[in-house]
Amino acid sequence: MIQVVLAPEPVDFDAKVRQKGLSAIDEMVGRKPRLKRTGPKRKKTWVLEQDIPANEFLACWRDCLPELLISYERRCAFLSLYLEHSTGNASVDHMLPKSKHWEQVYEWNNYRLCAATINSRKNDLTGMVDPVDCRPNWFALELVGFQVIAGEQAPARKVAEINATLELVNGLDCCRAREEYVTRYWDKEISLRYLERRAPFIAAELRRQGRLLPGDV
């Protein structure tokens, strides 16, 4: 994992996602909705917003997935790997989970572009390193099994969060994806420039460990 810089909120996000979602919440807890819409009115089902189950929130965050893909150059925030157009299965992850933070369900800054498999594994877990808060050398890559490990500058106060993150990103499929990038680069099938664009964490680790091909800097 490498640090992800939060992208600015899209100009139409408030209307397209935030207000639409909050208006649905209004109806679910028996308030007058802030937006008018067609179709049947939602019934009051819960007393408080925090009572709403995660799977009952209006999933309009999916409407901003195209903006997330552009803003974060199609790279999963947790894996730092490119999400392919047809097979990458990109998704919107709520860094603070819907089940525990209803007030962040429709907030752009709580969204992380995420591979669907990672999003599914993360689910409503907390206690992992937020890619936005990650710092250089908190994580490293070992080049045998291609697992991500704690880096030399991983702070002691973050040990639990780092270990939880390692569990998330070290599935066999993730390790094989990293191995393929490294092998293809070492076999000269892809360039360093391509690797930096598609897998910047891997490129940074090969540079740090002195494992770049001769002539690459």
C-alpha positions in Angstrom: 0.0 0.0 0.0 1.1 3.6 -0.7 -0.5 6.8 0.3 -3.5 7.9 -1.6 -4.2 11.6 -1.9 -7.9 12.5 -1.6 -9.3 13.8 -4.8 -11.6 16.9 -4.8 -15.3 16.2 -4.5 -16.9 16.3 -8.0 -19.1 19.4 -8.6 -22.2 17.3 -9.0 -21.6 14.9 -6.1 -23.9 16.7 -3.7 -26.9 16.6 -6.0 -26.2 13.1 -7.5 -25.2 11.3 -4.3 -25.3 13.1 -1.0 -28.7 14.8 -1.2 -30.4 11.9 -2.9 -29.1 9.5 -0.2 -29.9 11.8 2.8 -33.4 12.3 1.4 -34.0 8.5 1.3 -32.8 8.4 5.0 -35.3 11.2 5.8 -38.1 9.0 4.5 -36.8 5.9 6.4 -37.0 7.6 9.7 -40.3 9.4 9.1 -39.1 12.9 8.2 -40.2 15.0 5.3 -37.7 14.2 2.5 -35.5 17.0 1.4 -36.0 16.2 -2.3 -39.1 15.6 -4.3 -39.1 12.4 -6.4 -41.5 10.3 -8.4 -42.7 6.9 -7.2 -44.2 5.5 -4.0 -43.1 7.1 -0.7 -40.8 5.0 1.4 -42.4 3.8 4.7 -41.0 4.9 8.0 -39.1 1.8 9.1 -36.6 3.0 11.7 -36.7 5.5 14.5 -33.0 6.6 14.3 -30.6 6.8 11.4 -28.1 4.6 13.2 -30.8 1.9 13.3 -30.8 1.5 9.5 -29.0 -1.7 8.4 -26.1 -1.3 6.0 -27.9 -3.1 3.2 -30.9 -0.8 3.4 -29.2 2.4 2.5 -29.9 3.7 -1.0 -26.9 2.7 -3.0 -26.5 5.9 -4.9 -22.8 6.0 -4.1 -22.4 3.7 -7.1 -23.4 6.6 -9.3 -20.0 8.3 -8.5 -17.9 5.2 -9.4 -17.0 6.7 -12.8 -15.6 9.8 -11.1 -13.7 7.6 -8.6 -12.1 5.7 -11.4 -10.9 8.8 -13.2 -9.8 10.6 -10.0 -7.7 7.7 -8.8 -6.5 6.5 -12.2 -8.3 3.1 -11.9 -6.0 1.9 -9.0 -7.4 0.1 -6.0 -6.6 2.1 -2.9 -5.6 -0.9 -0.9 -3.7 -3.0 -3.5 -2.2 -0.1 -5.5 -3.0 -2.2 -8.6 -4.8 -1.1 -11.8 -8.4 -2.2 -12.2 -8.9 -3.4 -15.8 -11.8 -2.0 -17.7 -13.6 -5.3 -18.3 -12.4 -7.6 -15.6 -11.2 -5.3 -12.8 -14.6 -5.3 -11.0 -14.1 -1.8 -9.4 -16.3 -0.9 -6.4 -16.8 1.9 -3.9 -15.5 1.1 -0.5 -16.8 3.0 2.6 -13.6 3.5 4.7 -15.9 4.0 7.7 -18.4 1.3 7.2 -22.1 1.9 6.6 -23.1 -0.3 9.5 -21.3 1.9 12.0 -21.2 5.4 10.5 -24.5 6.3 8.9 -23.4 10.0 8.7 -20.5 9.0 6.4 -22.5 6.9 4.0 -22.9 9.6 1.4 -19.6 11.5 1.9 -17.1 11.6 -1.0 -14.1 11.7 1.4 -15.2 8.4 2.9 -15.0 6.6 -0.4 -12.1 4.6 -1.6 -11.8 3.1 -5.0 -11.5 -0.6 -4.3 -11.3 -4.0 -6.1 -14.6 -5.8 -5.5 -12.8 -8.8 -4.0 -11.1 -6.6 -1.4 -14.3 -4.7 -0.7 -16.1 -7.9 0.0 -13.3 -9.1 2.4 -13.2 -5.8 4.2 -17.0 -5.7 4.5 -17.7 -3.7 7.7 -14.4 -4.3 9.4 -12.5 -1.4 10.9 -9.0 -1.0 12.4 -7.1 -1.1 9.1 -4.7 1.6 7.7 -6.6 4.1 5.7 -4.7 4.5 2.4 -5.1 8.3 2.8 -3.1 8.1 6.1 -0.5 5.7 4.9 3.1 7.0 4.9 6.3 5.9 3.0 7.8 2.6 4.1 5.0 1.6 6.3 4.6 -1.4 4.0 7.2 -3.4 2.0 7.1 -6.2 -0.6 8.9 -9.4 -0.2 9.9 -10.9 -3.6 9.6 -14.6 -2.9 5.9 -15.2 -2.1 5.1 -11.6 -3.1 3.4 -10.8 0.1 3.1 -7.3 1.5 4.9 -7.1 4.9 5.4 -4.4 7.5 8.0 -1.9 6.4 11.0 -0.6 8.2 9.3 2.6 9.2 6.0 1.1 10.3 5.2 2.9 13.6 4.8 0.9 16.7 1.5 2.6 17.4 0.1 1.3 14.1 1.1 -2.4 14.5 -2.5 -3.6 14.9 -3.8 -1.6 12.0 -0.9 -2.7 9.8 -1.4 -6.3 10.6 -5.1 -6.1 9.9 -4.3 -4.5 6.5 -1.8 -7.2 5.7 -4.5 -9.8 6.2 -6.7 -7.9 3.8 -4.2 -7.6 0.9 -2.3 -10.9 1.1 -4.8 -13.2 -0.4 -3.4 -15.7 -2.8 -5.0 -13.9 -5.8 -3.4 -10.6 -4.7 0.1 -12.2 -4.3 -0.2 -13.8 -7.7 -1.2 -10.5 -9.3 1.9 -8.9 -7.8 4.1 -11.8 -8.9 2.8 -11.4 -12.4 3.7 -7.7 -12.6 7.2 -8.3 -11.2 7.9 -11.3 -13.5 6.7 -9.5 -16.6 8.8 -6.5 -15.7 12.0 -8.6 -15.1 11.3 -10.5 -18.3 11.1 -7.1 -20.1 7.6 -7.7 -21.2 6.5 -4.4 -19.6 8.4 -1.2 -19.0 9.2 0.6 -15.8 6.9 3.4 -16.9 4.1 1.0 -17.4 4.7 -0.6 -14.0 4.7 2.7 -12.3 1.4 3.6 -13.8 -0.3 0.2 -13.2 1.4 -0.9 -9.9 3.2 2.1 -8.3 3.7 0.3 -5.0 5.6 -2.6 -6.7 7.6 -0.1 -8.8 8.6 1.8 -5.6 9.6 -1.4 -3.8 11.7 -2.6 -6.7 13.5 0.7 -6.7 14.0 0.7 -3.0 15.4 -2.8 -3.0 17.7 -2.2 -5.9 15.9 -4.7 -8.1 15.2 -2.5 -11.1 16.5 -3.6 -14.5 19.9 -2.1 -15.6 19.3 1.3 -17.1 16.1 1.9 -15.2 16.1 4.6 -12.5 
